[in-house]
Structures are given as structure tokens and as C-alpha cells.
Amino acid sequence: MIKGTVRKVSGPLIVADGMKDVQMYDVVYVSEQRLIGEIIELRGERASIQVYEDTGGIGVGDPVYASNEPLSVELAPGLIESIFDGIQRPLNLIREAAGDRIPKGISIAHLDRSKKWYFEPRLNVGAKVVAGDVLGHVQETPAVLHKIMVPPNVQGKVTWIGRGENTIIDPIAKIQKENGEEVEVKMLQLWPVRRGRPYVEKLPPNEPMITGQRVIDTLFPIAKGGVAAVPGPFGSGKTVVQHQLAKWADADIIVYVGCGERGNEMTDVLMEFPELKDPRTGLSLMKRTVLIANTSDMPVAAREASIYTGITIAEYFRDMGYKVAVMADSTSRWAEALREMSGRLEEMPGEEGYPAYLGSRLAEFYERAGMVRVLGSEGRTGAITAIGAVSPPGGDISEPVSQATLRIVKVFWGLSAKLAYSRHFPAIDWLQSYSLYKDRLRNWYDTHISEEWSVLVQEVMNLLQEESELEEIVRLVGIDALSAKDRLKLETARSIREDYLHQNAFHEIDTYTSLEKQQLMLKLILKFYEMGQKGLESDIDLDKLFRLPVRESIGRFKYTPENECKERFNQVMNEIEEQVTRLIDDGGYDYV
């Protein structure tokens, strides 16, 4: 084992001499406390090391031991329901062993090597396999069937395959390669976090990830295998949006990375997710979730690793053919860790002190998302959908992290402080936000929901944009300057905002809305608008129109349970027809 010597200590950065035969991104252990670190710069025999633990007490002359292995994650049954830190140390096991604080240098296996899992083989002896083929499976939780795959770069003939209870380090199969070499396959695989797992080809995303959040699914959809950013100022609801997506998104596996966020927010996740009933399975949401908690009081360097740890675990489940959603909260804290380490390395700073390679590092992360055809002879497809929160200082999205992210992602859910302060949640600004998947997903919506969907959505967007223009006029000369037709547009847009886009994340029914219900809600609002236009031709009193009792029925439709929606929809539609028609038949009077 190579043994170097500490020459400089600068916070989480340590410079060591005598590191001649090491490589970039190798893991090292610093001092006799064996603090985990990673080599991030090499100059001759001198290595710069970012240490993932508190370096207090480390001094010049302390030894540095090289492992000659890159920072890797352990991939095997036991990932689901686990809570890891940024370098995949199991926080629940550390707490049992050492209490509420993580002691320096603690060494605990990332995954339990003593727990036995029942392995059910899928193949027989003599079967020919290639990398990625499924040898068998383990029922990891009632919601997740964990597929044990042939490791990358291995192919040949199965000479032995086991059945029954095994630990993750027991052999479960033997494969003879073409050169005669026999390889033992275990359930446990190691994979370097900074290297993407291989796949056959990347596919164009053509199916939406249904989230149950109306403003997202209707106006700014994200595709399965897509990438999205959620930028917004403090208090605008970034974390709640990500929690909602983690709870309700149409994904098989959720990987939630809390990167440099406040401890109380991660506590909310840890308390909520086990209690939350998963709509897909009826079980606890944790039964298909992996949590990576790297809070703001943990060592800053570990933030940088946490993003890669999360995406590598996601790739592993993608390779099984699952649809995975990765929530990174927040990439701004991750970028701050990059900036701090770059400053300590005395690199030339870029804009606002961030390193010049900020954009390429962000792209490396987001590019590992996507819909792919995975390795294996079965032709399985898997997808990773990556959603990153961005926390620009003061909500200024012209800062470097937001701008670098926007150049990469295809969906931008811009959160507005103005909407948040007016208690409109989710505070996604419909005039700023966009989705570049909209046109690609139109065929899916028209086929699976109805051909009316795209027409309804376009009409809603037109009304919201016209509302913005009309509000400018109202601010200048007052509402009396508007025609009756424009006042009706304003009132309909208000109904869209308050009755449709506003959604209560903490209401039992309103927290999730299926696409079918979303379409019915849009039809009701636009039906009222259509009947209102008909009423204007008969010169009805607009104030009477706006006070019709059916307005409340339209607003309260979002609280209708999914199984009662169709019946209630027909009732409200009839109410709109009857009440507006009665108003017209009564003659109304000239509107001035």
C-alpha cells in the first residue's frame, strides 16, 4: 500500500507528498484515523485530496494510505429503504453503532453482508449469457423485484447457478468465458461513481412522466428519461415540489438526494416517506425509495460526491429495466462545494468564483439521465428522469449555476416569489416556465387521453398570456376601460389560476390529480367561458354571470374523489348549461 505524507491542510483539502503511483479519483485514507478522501489533483508525486470528513486534528507529517481504487458504490439487494450519506455510508447503522453524530474515520459496510436474501434463478446450467442478462431475482421489498444481472464485460456459459438464501457476498452463479476462465458472480457489484454504467443505445423520450401536479402535467410536462430544473428563491417551495414529485411521479424507483439542504427538510422527508401510502402499491413509499442525506452541516466535500452516488444507484436500477426518478435538492449547494474546493486548489476562478468547468460538470450529471436500451439479450428499456432544484441567491436566475443548468435541461419550472407570497402553490410561473418535450409528447396525450387535450391546453395558455397583457391595461387605466369580452377573459384566467393551477399538497384529494380528472377540470372552466361568450351576445349582466352558484361548483371540483369525477362532471356541466341559459332567457339587460 502506497503511503504518503501530509504536507498541507486547508479545511477539507489536504496536500500529500510521496503519492507517485496513484491515479486521479482514487480513494485514500488520511492519518491513523483513516478519514476517507479522494484524489482530485496530481502534480508529480504531490496529490491534492478532498476529504469527506472533518479534518480537525490532522497535521503535517500524518500518513496517507492509498487504496488504488476509485470511489465506488456497492450495488446489491439492501439499497431500497436505506438512508445513506454522500459517500454511501448507512446512516441508520452508524446511528446504532455510534449515536447521533458520525464519528471520524468510522468504517461500516455500505450494505449488510450478514442479511440473507432468497435468490430465485431464472436460467438453467448451460444457458449462454451476455452482460446485463438477468440470472435471477430477489424480492427486496414487496414493491421491488431486485434483478441480479450478469456484470458488465462478462459473457459466456452458465456452469452453475444456486437457489435459496444467500448473503450479497455469497456466489450465486458461475460463468465460463470463451477463453475458459470461470467467473464467480455474486449479488454485490461495485461501480465507480464518476463513470456512467454502459448501455446499448439512448432512445428519444416519447412518454410523459405523470406527476399528478396539474401545472406540470398540463402546461410543462416532463418525459420519462427527461431532465428538468426547478429554480426559485428561498421560500418559493422548491423542496415541496420535489417532495410531491417523489411521492406521486409515475416512476418505479425514487432516488432522493438531499445535497447540502437544511437538516429539518431532510427530517421531513425521513418522517413523511415511511408514513406515506404509495398510490402504486398501497404500501409505504419507502418500499421503493433510496435516500441520500447530505445536510448542510455535514462536510462540504461530501456534497460533491452525493450527486454521483445518487445517479450511479439510479443507473443500476435503470439497468434492470425500471423507470427511475432522481431528485437532486439542490445542485446549487453542490456547485458551492465545487467552488470551495476549486478555491482551495487555487484554480483560476470563473464567473462569480465558480470554477471554469462548472458547466461541464453539471452536464456530466444530467447527461447520465435518459431513456436507454440496456445491456442484455432481452432488449429491455430503462429510464432515469433527473430533476434538479436550483437555489439562486436572491432568486436571480442570471447567476452562473442557473444559466449553466438552463443550457442543459429541457424543462424549466421557474418558481416565483410573488406567487409564493400570495400563497399560490405550486408557485410555478406559467409565463416564465417552459417544456421542450411538449411537441414530442403531444401524440402520446392525444392517443392515451383524447385528441381534445392539446386544444384545451393551448386555449388555457392563450388565456393566461392574454390575462398578463390585460392586467397591464388594468394597472394603467382601471378595469372599467375593458370591454365585456376582455373582462370575461380575465375572470376565466383567474378561474384557471385559482381553481386549476393552485393545488394543495397537503390535502388528501387535491394533492394528486390524474390526467383524466385534469381534462375534466379544464373542460368545466372552458365550458363556462364558452357559455359566457354566448351570454355576452345576449347582453347579459357580467356581474350576475360571475356570481352564478355554479362558479363554486367549478372551484370545488378539484376536491372530488377520482372515482366520483365522471358523475360529478356531468352534474356540473348541466348546472353551467342551465344557469347560464336561464340568465340569457331572463333577458338580462344592456351591459354598459
C-alpha positions as CSV (number, residue, x, y, z in Angstrom):
1,M,0.0,0.0,0.0
2,I,1.3,3.4,-1.0
3,K,2.0,5.6,2.0
4,G,2.3,9.4,1.5
5,T,2.8,12.2,4.0
6,V,0.5,15.2,4.7
7,R,2.2,18.5,3.7
8,K,-0.6,21.0,3.9
9,V,-4.1,21.1,5.5
10,S,-6.6,23.6,4.2
11,G,-10.1,22.7,5.5
12,P,-11.3,19.7,3.6
13,L,-8.3,19.9,1.2
14,I,-5.2,18.0,2.1
15,V,-1.9,18.1,0.1
16,A,0.3,15.0,0.4
17,D,3.7,14.1,-0.9
18,G,5.0,10.6,-1.9
19,M,2.0,9.7,-3.9
20,K,3.8,8.6,-7.1
21,D,1.8,5.6,-8.3
22,V,-1.8,6.8,-7.5
23,Q,-4.4,7.9,-10.1
24,M,-7.0,10.7,-10.3
25,Y,-10.1,10.0,-8.2
26,D,-8.5,7.1,-6.2
27,V,-9.8,6.8,-2.7
28,V,-7.2,7.4,0.1
29,Y,-7.3,7.2,3.9
30,V,-5.8,10.1,5.8
31,S,-3.9,9.7,9.1
32,E,-4.3,6.9,11.6
33,Q,-8.0,8.0,11.9
34,R,-8.4,6.7,8.3
35,L,-10.5,9.6,7.1
36,I,-11.9,8.9,3.7
37,G,-10.7,11.2,0.8
38,E,-10.4,11.3,-2.9
39,I,-7.6,12.5,-5.1
40,I,-8.7,15.5,-7.2
41,E,-5.3,16.8,-8.5
42,L,-1.9,15.3,-9.2
43,R,1.4,17.2,-9.7
44,G,4.3,14.9,-9.8
45,E,4.4,13.0,-6.6
46,R,2.2,15.6,-4.9
47,A,-1.6,14.8,-4.6
48,S,-4.4,17.1,-3.6
49,I,-7.1,15.2,-1.7
50,Q,-10.6,16.3,-0.9
51,V,-11.6,14.7,2.4
52,Y,-15.2,13.7,3.0
53,E,-14.9,14.1,6.8
54,D,-14.0,16.8,9.3
55,T,-10.2,17.3,9.1
56,G,-9.8,18.8,12.6
57,G,-6.8,17.3,14.3
58,I,-4.9,16.4,11.1
59,G,-1.4,17.8,11.0
60,V,1.6,17.9,8.7
61,G,3.5,14.6,8.7
62,D,0.4,12.4,9.2
63,P,0.4,9.4,6.9
64,V,-1.8,8.9,3.8
65,Y,-2.7,5.4,2.6
66,A,-3.8,4.8,-1.0
67,S,-6.4,2.2,-1.8
68,N,-5.6,2.2,-5.6
69,E,-9.4,2.0,-6.2
70,P,-11.8,4.8,-7.4
71,L,-14.7,6.0,-5.2
72,S,-17.3,3.3,-5.8
73,V,-20.8,2.4,-4.6
74,E,-22.0,-1.0,-3.6
75,L,-24.9,-2.2,-5.7
76,A,-26.9,-5.2,-4.4
77,P,-30.2,-6.0,-2.5
78,G,-30.4,-3.8,0.5
79,L,-30.4,-0.4,-1.3
80,I,-34.1,0.2,-1.2
81,E,-35.4,1.7,2.1
82,S,-31.8,2.6,3.1
83,I,-30.6,6.1,4.1
84,F,-27.0,6.9,3.1
85,D,-24.7,9.9,3.4
86,G,-23.0,11.4,0.3
87,I,-20.4,8.5,0.1
88,Q,-22.9,5.7,0.7
89,R,-22.3,5.2,4.4
90,P,-25.5,3.8,6.0
91,L,-26.7,6.5,8.5
92,N,-29.1,4.2,10.3
93,L,-26.4,1.7,11.0
94,I,-23.9,4.4,12.1
95,R,-26.5,5.8,14.5
96,E,-27.0,2.3,16.0
97,A,-23.2,1.9,16.4
98,A,-22.1,5.4,17.4
99,G,-25.1,7.6,18.3
100,D,-26.4,10.8,16.6
101,R,-23.1,12.2,15.4
102,I,-21.0,10.5,12.8
103,P,-17.6,9.8,14.4
104,K,-14.5,10.5,12.3
105,G,-13.0,7.5,10.5
106,I,-15.9,5.2,11.2
107,S,-15.8,2.2,8.9
108,I,-19.1,0.3,8.4
109,A,-20.0,-1.8,5.3
110,H,-22.3,0.2,3.0
111,L,-24.6,-2.8,2.6
112,D,-25.4,-5.5,5.2
113,R,-23.2,-8.5,4.5
114,S,-24.9,-10.8,7.1
115,K,-28.5,-10.5,5.9
116,K,-29.7,-13.4,3.8
117,W,-31.9,-12.9,0.7
118,Y,-33.8,-15.6,-1.2
119,F,-32.3,-15.9,-4.7
120,E,-34.7,-17.3,-7.3
121,P,-32.8,-18.3,-10.5
122,R,-34.3,-17.6,-14.0
123,L,-31.8,-19.5,-16.0
124,N,-30.5,-23.1,-16.1
125,V,-27.0,-24.5,-16.3
126,G,-25.7,-24.4,-19.9
127,A,-27.5,-21.1,-20.7
128,K,-25.4,-18.7,-22.7
129,V,-25.4,-15.2,-21.2
130,V,-24.1,-11.7,-22.1
131,A,-23.5,-8.7,-19.9
132,G,-26.8,-7.4,-18.5
133,D,-28.7,-10.6,-18.7
134,V,-30.9,-11.4,-15.7
135,L,-29.6,-14.5,-13.8
136,G,-32.4,-14.4,-11.2
137,H,-34.1,-12.2,-8.8
138,V,-34.6,-11.3,-5.1
139,Q,-37.9,-9.9,-3.7
140,E,-36.1,-7.0,-2.0
141,T,-39.3,-5.3,-0.8
142,P,-43.0,-6.1,-1.6
143,A,-42.8,-3.3,-4.2
144,V,-39.4,-4.0,-5.8
145,L,-38.2,-7.2,-7.5
146,H,-34.4,-6.8,-7.5
147,K,-32.9,-8.4,-10.6
148,I,-29.4,-9.9,-10.3
149,M,-27.6,-9.2,-13.6
150,V,-24.5,-10.5,-15.3
151,P,-21.8,-7.9,-14.6
152,P,-20.7,-5.7,-17.5
153,N,-17.8,-7.1,-19.5
154,V,-18.8,-10.7,-18.6
155,Q,-20.3,-13.2,-21.1
156,G,-20.2,-16.9,-21.6
157,K,-22.0,-20.1,-20.4
158,V,-23.6,-20.7,-17.0
159,T,-21.8,-23.7,-15.4
160,W,-23.5,-23.4,-12.0
161,I,-26.4,-21.4,-10.6
162,G,-27.7,-21.5,-7.0
163,R,-31.1,-21.2,-5.4
164,G,-32.1,-20.2,-1.9
165,E,-30.9,-17.9,0.9
166,N,-27.6,-16.2,0.3
167,T,-25.8,-13.1,1.5
168,I,-24.8,-10.5,-1.0
169,I,-21.1,-11.8,-0.9
170,D,-22.0,-15.4,-1.5
171,P,-21.6,-16.8,-5.1
172,I,-24.9,-17.3,-6.7
173,A,-23.6,-18.4,-10.2
174,K,-20.5,-19.3,-12.2
175,I,-20.0,-18.3,-15.8
176,Q,-17.3,-19.8,-18.1
177,K,-15.9,-17.2,-20.5
178,E,-14.9,-18.1,-24.1
179,N,-11.2,-18.3,-23.0
180,G,-12.1,-21.0,-20.4
181,E,-11.8,-18.7,-17.4
182,E,-14.6,-19.2,-14.8
183,V,-16.1,-16.1,-13.1
184,E,-18.0,-16.3,-9.8
185,V,-21.0,-14.0,-9.8
186,K,-22.2,-12.5,-6.5
187,M,-25.2,-10.3,-5.8
188,L,-22.9,-7.5,-4.9
189,Q,-21.4,-5.3,-7.7
190,L,-19.0,-2.4,-7.2
191,W,-19.2,0.5,-9.6
192,P,-17.1,3.8,-9.8
193,V,-19.4,6.7,-9.2
194,R,-17.8,9.0,-11.7
195,R,-18.2,6.6,-14.6
196,G,-21.6,6.1,-16.2
197,R,-22.8,2.5,-16.4
198,P,-22.8,1.2,-20.0
199,Y,-25.9,0.7,-22.2
200,V,-26.7,-0.3,-25.8
201,E,-28.2,3.0,-27.1
202,K,-30.0,6.1,-25.9
203,L,-33.6,6.4,-27.1
204,P,-35.7,9.5,-27.7
205,P,-38.1,10.1,-24.8
206,N,-41.7,9.9,-26.1
207,E,-43.8,9.2,-22.9
208,P,-44.6,11.7,-20.2
209,M,-43.8,11.1,-16.5
210,I,-47.1,11.7,-14.9
211,T,-46.7,13.6,-11.7
212,G,-50.3,14.4,-10.7
213,Q,-49.3,18.0,-10.4
214,R,-51.7,19.9,-12.7
215,V,-49.4,22.8,-13.7
216,I,-46.7,20.3,-14.6
217,D,-48.7,17.6,-16.4
218,T,-50.8,20.1,-18.3
219,L,-48.6,23.0,-19.2
220,F,-45.0,21.9,-18.7
221,P,-44.7,18.1,-18.9
222,I,-41.5,16.2,-18.5
223,A,-40.8,13.0,-20.4
224,K,-39.6,9.7,-18.8
225,G,-35.9,9.9,-19.3
226,G,-36.0,13.7,-19.4
227,V,-34.2,16.4,-17.4
228,A,-35.7,19.3,-15.5
229,A,-34.6,22.2,-13.3
230,V,-36.7,23.8,-10.5
231,P,-35.0,27.2,-9.8
232,G,-36.5,29.6,-7.3
233,P,-35.7,31.9,-4.4
234,F,-35.8,31.0,-0.7
235,G,-39.3,30.1,0.5
236,S,-40.8,29.6,-3.0
237,G,-41.5,25.9,-2.5
238,K,-38.7,24.0,-4.4
239,T,-38.4,21.3,-1.8
240,V,-42.2,20.8,-1.6
241,V,-42.3,20.5,-5.4
242,Q,-39.6,17.8,-5.3
243,H,-41.3,16.0,-2.4
244,Q,-44.5,16.0,-4.4
245,L,-42.7,14.6,-7.4
246,A,-41.0,11.9,-5.3
247,K,-44.4,10.9,-3.8
248,W,-46.6,10.9,-6.9
249,A,-44.4,10.6,-10.0
250,D,-45.0,7.7,-12.3
251,A,-41.6,6.0,-11.6
252,D,-40.8,2.5,-10.3
253,I,-37.9,3.7,-8.1
254,I,-37.2,7.0,-6.4
255,V,-33.7,8.2,-5.6
256,Y,-33.8,11.3,-3.4
257,V,-30.5,13.2,-2.9
258,G,-30.6,15.9,-0.2
259,C,-27.4,17.7,-1.2
260,G,-26.4,20.5,1.3
261,E,-30.0,21.2,2.3
262,R,-31.2,22.1,5.8
263,G,-31.4,19.2,8.2
264,N,-35.0,19.9,9.1
265,E,-36.0,19.5,5.4
266,M,-34.3,16.1,5.3
267,T,-36.0,15.2,8.6
268,D,-39.4,16.0,6.9
269,V,-38.5,13.5,4.1
270,L,-37.4,10.8,6.6
271,M,-40.6,11.3,8.7
272,E,-43.0,11.6,5.8
273,F,-42.0,8.9,3.3
274,P,-42.3,5.9,5.6
275,E,-45.8,7.1,6.6
276,L,-47.0,8.0,3.1
277,K,-49.1,5.4,1.3
278,D,-47.8,4.7,-2.2
279,P,-50.6,5.1,-4.7
280,R,-49.0,2.5,-7.0
281,T,-48.6,-0.3,-4.4
282,G,-50.7,0.7,-1.4
283,L,-47.5,0.2,0.7
284,S,-45.2,2.7,2.4
285,L,-43.4,4.9,-0.2
286,M,-40.1,3.9,1.3
287,K,-40.6,0.4,-0.1
288,R,-39.3,1.8,-3.5
289,T,-37.1,4.7,-2.3
290,V,-33.4,5.2,-1.7
291,L,-32.5,8.3,0.3
292,I,-29.1,10.1,0.3
293,A,-28.9,12.7,3.0
294,N,-26.0,15.1,2.9
295,T,-27.2,18.1,5.0
296,S,-25.6,21.5,5.2
297,D,-23.8,20.7,8.5
298,M,-22.0,17.7,7.0
299,P,-18.5,18.1,5.5
300,V,-18.8,20.2,2.3
301,A,-16.7,17.9,0.1
302,A,-19.2,15.0,0.5
303,R,-21.8,17.1,-1.2
304,E,-19.8,16.8,-4.4
305,A,-19.8,13.0,-4.2
306,S,-23.5,12.7,-3.2
307,I,-24.8,13.6,-6.7
308,Y,-22.7,11.0,-8.3
309,T,-23.6,8.4,-5.7
310,G,-27.3,9.0,-6.4
311,I,-27.1,8.9,-10.2
312,T,-25.0,5.6,-10.1
313,I,-27.6,3.9,-7.9
314,A,-30.3,5.1,-10.3
315,E,-28.3,3.7,-13.3
316,Y,-28.2,0.3,-11.6
317,F,-32.0,0.1,-11.2
318,R,-32.3,1.5,-14.8
319,D,-30.3,-1.4,-16.0
320,M,-32.9,-3.8,-14.5
321,G,-35.5,-2.1,-16.9
322,Y,-37.0,0.2,-14.3
323,K,-38.1,3.8,-14.7
324,V,-36.2,5.8,-12.0
325,A,-36.7,9.3,-10.9
326,V,-33.7,11.2,-9.3
327,M,-34.4,14.3,-7.2
328,A,-31.3,16.4,-6.5
329,D,-32.0,19.1,-3.9
330,S,-30.1,21.2,-4.6
331,T,-27.5,21.4,-7.3
332,S,-26.6,25.0,-6.2
333,R,-25.2,23.6,-2.9
334,W,-23.3,21.0,-4.9
335,A,-21.9,23.8,-7.1
336,E,-20.9,25.7,-3.9
337,A,-18.9,22.7,-2.8
338,L,-17.2,22.7,-6.2
339,R,-16.4,26.4,-5.8
340,E,-15.0,25.9,-2.4
341,M,-12.7,23.1,-3.5
342,S,-11.6,24.9,-6.6
343,G,-10.7,28.0,-4.5
344,R,-8.6,25.8,-2.1
345,L,-6.8,24.3,-5.1
346,E,-6.0,27.9,-6.2
347,E,-7.6,27.3,-9.7
348,M,-8.3,30.3,-11.9
349,P,-11.9,31.3,-10.9
350,G,-14.7,31.7,-13.5
351,E,-17.8,33.8,-13.1
352,E,-18.7,34.6,-9.5
353,G,-15.9,32.5,-8.3
354,Y,-17.2,29.2,-9.7
355,P,-14.7,27.0,-11.5
356,A,-14.5,27.3,-15.3
357,Y,-15.6,23.6,-15.6
358,L,-18.9,24.2,-13.7
359,G,-21.0,23.8,-16.9
360,S,-19.3,20.6,-18.0
361,R,-19.7,19.0,-14.5
362,L,-23.4,19.9,-14.5
363,A,-23.7,18.4,-18.0
364,E,-21.9,15.2,-16.9
365,F,-24.6,14.7,-14.2
366,Y,-27.7,15.5,-16.3
367,E,-26.4,13.6,-19.4
368,R,-26.5,10.4,-17.3
369,A,-30.3,10.6,-17.4
370,G,-32.3,9.4,-20.4
371,M,-34.3,6.6,-21.8
372,V,-32.0,3.8,-22.9
373,R,-31.9,0.2,-24.3
374,V,-29.9,-1.5,-21.6
375,L,-27.4,-4.3,-21.8
376,G,-28.7,-7.8,-22.2
377,S,-30.2,-10.1,-24.8
378,E,-33.8,-9.3,-23.8
379,G,-33.8,-5.8,-25.3
380,R,-35.1,-4.2,-22.0
381,T,-35.5,-0.4,-21.8
382,G,-35.0,1.6,-18.7
383,A,-35.1,5.3,-17.9
384,I,-33.7,7.9,-15.5
385,T,-35.6,11.2,-15.1
386,A,-33.4,13.8,-13.4
387,I,-34.9,16.7,-11.6
388,G,-32.6,19.2,-10.0
389,A,-33.6,22.1,-7.7
390,V,-31.5,25.2,-8.1
391,S,-31.3,27.8,-5.3
392,P,-30.1,31.1,-6.9
393,P,-29.1,33.8,-4.4
394,G,-32.0,36.2,-4.1
395,G,-33.9,34.3,-6.8
396,D,-31.7,35.8,-9.6
397,I,-31.6,33.1,-12.3
398,S,-29.0,35.1,-14.3
399,E,-26.3,33.7,-11.9
400,P,-23.9,31.0,-13.2
401,V,-25.4,27.8,-11.8
402,S,-29.0,28.6,-13.1
403,Q,-27.7,29.6,-16.5
404,A,-25.4,26.6,-16.9
405,T,-28.3,24.4,-15.9
406,L,-30.8,26.0,-18.3
407,R,-28.4,25.3,-21.2
408,I,-28.6,21.6,-20.4
409,V,-32.2,20.8,-19.3
410,K,-35.3,20.8,-21.4
411,V,-37.9,21.6,-18.8
412,F,-37.7,24.8,-16.7
413,W,-40.2,25.1,-13.8
414,G,-39.4,28.6,-12.7
415,L,-40.7,29.3,-9.2
416,S,-41.9,32.8,-8.4
417,A,-41.5,34.6,-5.1
418,K,-44.5,36.7,-6.0
419,L,-46.8,33.7,-6.4
420,A,-45.4,32.1,-3.2
421,Y,-46.0,35.3,-1.1
422,S,-49.6,35.3,-2.4
423,R,-49.9,31.7,-1.2
424,H,-50.3,30.3,-4.7
425,F,-48.6,26.8,-4.7
426,P,-47.0,25.2,-6.5
427,A,-45.5,28.6,-7.3
428,I,-44.5,27.7,-10.9
429,D,-44.7,30.8,-13.0
430,W,-46.6,29.9,-16.2
431,L,-45.2,32.9,-18.1
432,Q,-41.5,32.1,-17.4
433,S,-41.5,28.3,-17.4
434,Y,-41.3,26.1,-20.5
435,S,-41.0,22.4,-21.6
436,L,-39.2,21.4,-24.8
437,Y,-40.9,18.0,-24.6
438,K,-44.4,19.4,-25.3
439,D,-44.4,18.8,-29.0
440,R,-42.8,15.3,-28.7
441,L,-45.4,14.2,-26.2
442,R,-48.4,15.6,-28.0
443,N,-49.1,12.3,-29.8
444,W,-49.0,10.4,-26.5
445,Y,-51.5,12.7,-24.9
446,D,-53.8,12.6,-28.0
447,T,-53.7,8.8,-28.1
448,H,-53.9,8.0,-24.4
449,I,-56.1,10.8,-23.1
450,S,-58.0,12.3,-26.0
451,E,-57.5,14.4,-29.1
452,E,-59.0,17.3,-27.3
453,W,-56.1,17.5,-24.8
454,S,-53.7,19.6,-27.0
455,V,-56.5,22.0,-28.0
456,L,-57.6,22.5,-24.3
457,V,-54.0,23.1,-23.2
458,Q,-53.4,25.6,-26.0
459,E,-56.6,27.5,-25.1
460,V,-55.6,27.7,-21.4
461,M,-52.1,29.0,-22.3
462,N,-53.6,31.7,-24.6
463,L,-56.0,32.9,-21.9
464,L,-53.1,33.1,-19.3
465,Q,-51.0,35.1,-21.7
466,E,-53.8,37.4,-22.6
467,E,-54.5,37.9,-18.9
468,S,-51.0,39.2,-18.4
469,E,-51.5,41.8,-21.2
470,L,-54.9,42.8,-19.9
471,E,-53.6,43.3,-16.4
472,E,-51.1,45.8,-17.7
473,I,-54.1,47.8,-19.1
474,V,-56.0,47.5,-15.8
475,R,-53.0,48.8,-13.8
476,L,-52.8,51.8,-16.1
477,V,-56.4,52.9,-16.6
478,G,-58.5,50.6,-14.4
479,I,-60.9,47.7,-15.1
480,D,-63.7,49.9,-16.4
481,A,-61.7,50.5,-19.6
482,L,-62.0,46.9,-20.5
483,S,-64.7,45.5,-22.8
484,A,-67.1,42.9,-21.5
485,K,-65.3,40.3,-23.6
486,D,-62.0,41.1,-22.0
487,R,-63.5,41.1,-18.5
488,L,-64.8,37.6,-19.2
489,K,-61.3,36.6,-20.3
490,L,-59.8,38.0,-17.1
491,E,-62.3,36.2,-14.9
492,T,-61.7,32.9,-16.8
493,A,-58.0,33.2,-16.4
494,R,-58.5,33.9,-12.7
495,S,-60.5,30.6,-12.5
496,I,-57.7,28.8,-14.3
497,R,-55.2,30.1,-11.8
498,E,-57.2,29.6,-8.6
499,D,-59.4,26.6,-9.4
500,Y,-56.9,24.7,-11.6
501,L,-53.2,25.6,-11.2
502,H,-53.4,26.2,-7.5
503,Q,-53.0,22.8,-5.8
504,N,-52.9,21.9,-2.1
505,A,-50.0,19.5,-1.5
506,F,-51.4,18.7,2.0
507,H,-55.0,18.0,1.0
508,E,-55.9,14.3,0.9
509,I,-57.6,14.5,-2.6
510,D,-56.1,17.7,-4.2
511,T,-52.5,16.5,-3.7
512,Y,-52.7,14.3,-6.8
513,T,-54.9,14.7,-9.9
514,S,-55.0,12.0,-12.7
515,L,-54.8,13.2,-16.3
516,E,-58.4,12.2,-16.9
517,K,-59.5,14.4,-14.0
518,Q,-57.3,17.2,-15.2
519,Q,-59.0,17.1,-18.6
520,L,-62.5,17.2,-17.0
521,M,-61.4,20.2,-14.8
522,L,-60.2,22.1,-17.9
523,K,-63.4,21.3,-19.8
524,L,-65.6,22.7,-17.0
525,I,-63.6,26.0,-16.9
526,L,-63.6,26.4,-20.6
527,K,-67.3,25.4,-20.9
528,F,-68.1,28.3,-18.5
529,Y,-66.0,30.6,-20.7
530,E,-67.8,29.4,-23.9
531,M,-71.3,29.8,-22.3
532,G,-70.2,33.3,-21.0
533,Q,-69.3,34.3,-24.6
534,K,-72.7,33.1,-25.7
535,G,-74.3,35.1,-22.9
536,L,-72.5,38.3,-24.0
537,E,-74.1,38.1,-27.4
538,S,-77.5,38.4,-25.5
539,D,-76.1,41.4,-23.4
540,I,-76.4,39.6,-20.0
541,D,-75.1,41.3,-16.9
542,L,-71.5,40.1,-16.4
543,D,-71.6,40.6,-12.6
544,K,-74.6,38.3,-12.5
545,L,-72.8,35.8,-14.6
546,F,-69.7,35.8,-12.3
547,R,-72.0,35.4,-9.2
548,L,-73.7,32.2,-10.5
549,P,-73.7,29.4,-7.9
550,V,-72.1,27.1,-10.5
551,R,-68.8,29.0,-10.1
552,E,-68.4,27.5,-6.7
553,S,-69.1,24.0,-8.1
554,I,-66.4,24.5,-10.7
555,G,-63.9,25.7,-8.0
556,R,-64.7,22.8,-5.7
557,F,-64.5,20.1,-8.4
558,K,-60.8,19.6,-7.6
559,Y,-61.8,18.1,-4.2
560,T,-64.0,15.4,-5.9
561,P,-62.5,11.9,-5.4
562,E,-61.3,10.3,-8.6
563,N,-63.9,7.5,-8.6
564,E,-66.8,10.1,-8.4
565,C,-65.4,12.5,-11.1
566,K,-67.3,11.5,-14.1
567,E,-70.7,11.6,-12.4
568,R,-69.9,15.0,-10.7
569,F,-68.5,16.3,-14.0
570,N,-71.8,15.6,-15.8
571,Q,-73.8,17.3,-13.0
572,V,-71.6,20.5,-13.1
573,M,-71.8,20.6,-16.9
574,N,-75.6,20.5,-16.7
575,E,-75.5,23.2,-14.0
576,I,-73.4,25.5,-16.3
577,E,-75.8,25.0,-19.2
578,E,-78.9,25.5,-17.1
579,Q,-77.8,28.5,-15.1
580,V,-76.3,30.5,-18.0
581,T,-79.2,29.6,-20.3
582,R,-81.6,30.8,-17.6
583,L,-79.7,34.1,-17.3
584,I,-79.9,34.5,-21.1
585,D,-83.6,33.6,-21.2
586,D,-84.4,36.2,-18.4
587,G,-83.4,38.8,-20.9
588,G,-80.6,40.3,-18.9
589,Y,-80.1,44.0,-19.8
590,D,-77.6,46.0,-21.8
591,Y,-74.1,45.9,-20.2
592,V,-72.5,49.3,-20.0
